[in-house]
Amino acid sequence: MDEDSRYEAVRSRDGRFDGEFFFAVETTGIYCRPSCPAVTPKRRNVRFFATAAAAQGSGFRACRRCRPDAVPGSAEWNVRADVVGRAMRLIGDGVVDREGVAGLADRLGYSARQVQRQLTAELGAGPVALARAQRSHTARVLLQTTELPVTQIAFASGFASVRQFNDTIRTVYAQTPSRLRESAPASRRTATPAAGVPLRLAYRGPYRSGAVFDVLADEAVPGVEEVSGTEGKRTYRRTLRLPYGTGIVAVEERPRGWLDARLHLTDLRDLTTAVQRLRRLFDLDADPYAVDERLGADPRLAPLVAARPGLRSPGAADPEELAVRALAGPAQAARLVQRYGKALDAPCGSLTHLFPEPAVLAEAEPEGPLGALTAALADGAVHLDPGADRDDAQTALLALPGMDARTAAVIRTRALGDPDVAPPDLNAPDTWRPWRSYAVQHLRAAGELETR
């Protein structure tokens, strides 16, 4: 889009572009999402930014009406396989907060200077600024949904000091942390971390939540996952292994422009990472308008798209777990959980275990295709983190004994979130690109393709 097209999107308050770009108003010093309900500013006073971090870096504060930090992420980062797309997925997973810019660069295979230059040139902000914008959003969520002390929130959000936290909140929101907390209804705040952090997971466009919950219900591994309730009102719950601790999440099926979720974490520093992993699992950053437009032009898919607008391609909350499950199958995965999964200190209903780590499985059952996969995941021969090079990962997977092309395609689609994968036995035309993963979901939902 050029700037005139962006301004037309702003003028029409078009929610399709929320998260795809941001606009700022020079006369007010505020930046917004395209669908902001405020009076449309004059064109000469508007500036456009690719990211919230770039707007913040130019001195603009977040709008209090449209909350531009709460928009879905750009679908572009799921599609792109270049260093910028990979970097954005890693930053979203919290890598900069945990490992710094040097750790991000090492995962990407570039120097820190190269990563800084590429991100700044294309997005108007470097990795530190992008991570800072993400930290401020996490802090706002905790301030407005919990009664945790401000000091605890500062470190849980990833800030190095309370002073840095205070300065950032004032810069981004033009309010002190205390005033920002007071601006949210007290009824929305939970008294203790034990009550969990309530979240609204935003998405754009239509969302076929029932189809996603059907997949999750069919695949649920006892002890790790469960889906309860009646169709249309189901709740998906699962355990999570996270960088600093563990978690249990509950997500409600009913779509309202967002999905309601609640996270119980042993360490609140994992909040950002947990949220991003849920977004990938439920494919919340997709652009259904672009997907449906492309696939709806195909004669074979047109009636399927018309019947299920907004159909998503589910990802994975834990890429390594997904890879093991894809190879092992449901029955074997359940056996592995009961035999080698780590028991929760405090089981929650039917959720009793974490899925076993690759290193544990590689040592316990080193033989066969599963042993080869878990050993490769454990020693780093196969990388499935959000910033992994998808082609390299697929090549490494196919080099493993017992790994077939169909299973590798499932792993690439789900664990790596690639929107453009088709099974090797499906004659998928190039006109479905770059959304072949979504085409596959339509065919499976219509019963025209075997479910796996």
Protein Blocks (a to p, Z undefined) as FASTA:
>chain_A
ZZklmmmmmmnopaklgojaccddfknopacdfklcbdcddfklpccdfbfklmmmnopa
cdfklopmlgccdfklmmpmcfklmmmmmmmnommmmnojmlmmmmnopafklmmmmmmm
mnopafklmmmmmmmmmmmmmmmmcccdfklmmmmnopabfklmmmmmmmmnopafklmm
mmpcfklpcfbfklopadddddehjddfklmmmmmmmmocghjaccedjehiaccddddd
dfklccdddddfbdghiacdddddfblklmmmmmmmmmmmnopmbcfklmmmmmmmpmkl
mmmmmmmghiacdddfblklmmmmmmnommlmmmmmmmmmccdfbdghjblbdcddfklm
mmmmmgcjklmmmmmmmnopaccbfkbcfklmmmmmmmpghiafklmmmmmmmmnopabb
ccfkbccdfklpcclmmmmmmmmmnopaccZZ
